[in-house]
Amino acid sequence: MNITQLGEEYLQEAERLRRRIDELRVLLKSSRGKEHLQLERQINAYYKMAEDCYNTGTYLKFYYTEGYLSVSKNYRI
């Protein structure tokens, strides 16, 4: 495995996390009380994990692209 492939794996994991967030948001609409708070916390944690995976994956995937790091900005989900 090379650095570009590793970056792609991080990006795939970010996408899996975004899909899971979408599933949890559906459940959040019908939840109440403690369950609602737990789902909100879980969703917030997944957002952060997805953001980290996306940023790491993008960094690795384009590591050897000349000039990329000097002009790139972190992506916020």
C-alpha positions in Angstrom: 0.0 0.0 0.0 1.3 3.4 -0.8 0.5 6.8 0.6 -2.1 7.6 -2.1 -4.0 4.4 -1.4 -3.9 5.0 2.3 -5.4 8.5 1.7 -8.2 6.9 -0.4 -9.0 4.5 2.5 -9.3 7.5 4.8 -11.7 9.2 2.3 -13.8 6.0 2.1 -14.0 5.9 5.9 -15.1 9.6 5.9 -17.9 8.6 3.5 -19.0 5.6 5.7 -19.2 7.9 8.7 -21.3 10.5 6.7 -23.7 7.7 5.8 -23.9 6.6 9.4 -24.6 10.2 10.4 -27.5 10.3 8.0 -28.9 7.1 9.5 -28.6 8.5 13.0 -30.2 11.8 12.0 -33.4 9.9 10.9 -33.5 8.2 14.3 -32.9 11.6 16.0 -36.2 13.0 14.7 -38.2 10.4 16.5 -36.2 10.2 19.7 -36.8 11.8 23.1 -35.1 12.3 26.4 -31.9 10.5 27.1 -31.9 8.7 23.8 -32.1 12.0 22.0 -29.1 13.4 23.9 -27.1 10.2 23.3 -27.8 10.4 19.6 -26.8 14.0 19.4 -23.5 13.3 21.1 -22.9 10.3 18.9 -23.7 12.4 15.7 -21.3 15.1 16.9 -18.5 12.7 17.5 -19.1 11.1 14.1 -18.9 14.6 12.5 -15.5 15.2 14.0 -14.3 11.8 13.0 -15.5 12.2 9.5 -13.8 15.6 9.3 -10.6 14.2 10.5 -10.7 11.3 8.1 -11.5 13.6 5.2 -8.7 16.0 6.0 -6.1 13.2 6.6 -7.2 11.4 3.5 -7.0 14.5 1.3 -3.6 15.4 2.7 -2.2 11.9 2.0 -3.8 11.5 -1.4 -2.4 14.7 -2.6 0.9 14.6 -0.6 3.0 14.5 -3.8 1.0 17.0 -5.7 3.2 20.1 -6.2 1.9 23.2 -4.6 -1.2 21.4 -3.1 -0.2 21.9 0.5 0.5 25.6 0.2 -2.9 26.5 -1.2 -5.2 23.8 0.3 -7.7 24.5 3.0 -9.2 22.0 5.4 -12.7 20.9 4.4 -15.4 21.2 7.0 -18.3 18.8 6.8 
